[in-house]
Amino acid sequence: MTHHTAGRRGLAALAALAALAALALATGASAAADGVPGYRMASGGTPVKGAASTADAPRLDRGQHPDTIRRGETKHYAVALDGTSNAYFSAVAAPRPGTKVEDYTDRLTVKIEDSSGTTCGPEGTAQFHSGGTAYPVADYAARLIGPDVPSCQHAGPYYVVVSREGPATSGPEPWPVEIGHLTEPALKGKPPSPPAAGSWSSATPAPPTDATTHQALGGTGFNDAATVRKGVWKDHLAPGETRFYRVPVDWGQRLNLSAELPNSTAPSTPFVPSALGLAVYNPARGVVSAGSFVPYEGKPAAAKAFTAPVAHGNRSAPDRAVAGMRFAGWYYVAVTLSSRTAVAFPQGAVLTLRVDVRGTPQAGPGYVSPAGDFGLTPGDDAVGRPAQGAGGPLTVVAYVGIGAGVVLLAGLGAWTVLARRGAARPVPVLPMDQQTTQASPRRSAPPLDG
């Protein structure tokens, strides 16, 4: 009798967990067949369908706009710009996990043209560096106002042109894309001069080695990125997964980052030439550092980035990594674990993310109106404010893997532990995003070693 009762309880537990899985999928948790979550579009973003001809181009208002694009396709969007503000147009390519992509040749480009077909400044290019793993990539094009800008200074109609290029060897599926439109106000006075040569050092300092470790649950993209501050953070990535984090960086400050994999405990680990990627984007979703992926051969590995200090005058720098550090605000950090690391990390890998915000905040150049996304507000330094889904010092939580409708449970005992811990788990604190987006449903991190 006791045996049958325990069996029924076990089946009931499994049924309850299956219901949780169905609920998660029904509430918008995008996942590929292997359980890796896909990119989450902005909550409240207005869908748009770009046109092949400027004659049919839909209007692109400020904010984020989901669309799709096929290989070889070019899409146009219409915008009306004034003659005083800088306008930034970002394009995020978000092929679903498992999509076949080719490094460098599979790419998304974005540019701005006026009504006479003149291109306004350099185009942005988002491409892959992962050895075949699909992950979100982004960049922007800008229409800038200034005495040293040769064209596109007038108010009037403009067009955002987004193109997808790729070889026949890549996947034929349409990519989800997110097109963004942000405006940077004009300055009150004369634009600041570029930083003097040699005013800052390019020598990479040591990353933080704090004794206290914090738990982070990275987001699927820019819209649900987890807030992190200076310190050492732990997360868990499945092979083929990308997680996003955001860091407040003020004028005069710079980022020093290190994303690290542990050694493998597998009996044998093949060499993976492009295993771990670290990318940095500015508040307008422009590439600061796309960094090539670092290799992995069973020993600890680290991908690193060290940015220039934030300065308004950086925008005239010939180096795009420096030019990208042109305004204060939320900077985004994306970490990708190659799908080819599955042999070394069949259950996923513990990620150690070391975040260092260096430099003393300085006064900004002064805008004629609120800077919005291109600035910080009191409290954005994140001191004492937990990251999304995190509670300060590292805490161990149970792990539930949900993918393709299959629920994996390591016995009734594990379910009991999960239920007890779930009852006591606090509600995650949502980051205060200037776009007022809602956090995506996410699975908890698995138990972390150490």
Secondary structure by P-SEA (a helix, b strand, c coil): caaaaaaaaaaaaaaaaaaaaaaaaaacccccccccccccccccbbbbbbbccccccccccccbbbbcccccbbbbbbbbbcccbbbbbbbbbbccccccccccccbbbbbccccccccccbbbbbbbcccbbbbbbcccccccccccccccccccbbbbbbbbbbccccccbbbbbbbbbbbbbbbccccccccccccccccccccccccbbbbbbccccccbbbbbccbbbbbcccccbbbbbbbbbcccbbbbbbbbcccccccccccccccbbbbbbcccccccccccbbbbcccbbbbbcccccccccccccccccccccccccbbbbbbbbbcccccccccbbbbbbbbbbccccccccccccccccccccccccccccccccccccbbbbbbbbbcccbbbbccaaaaaaaaaaaaacccccccccccccccccccccccccc
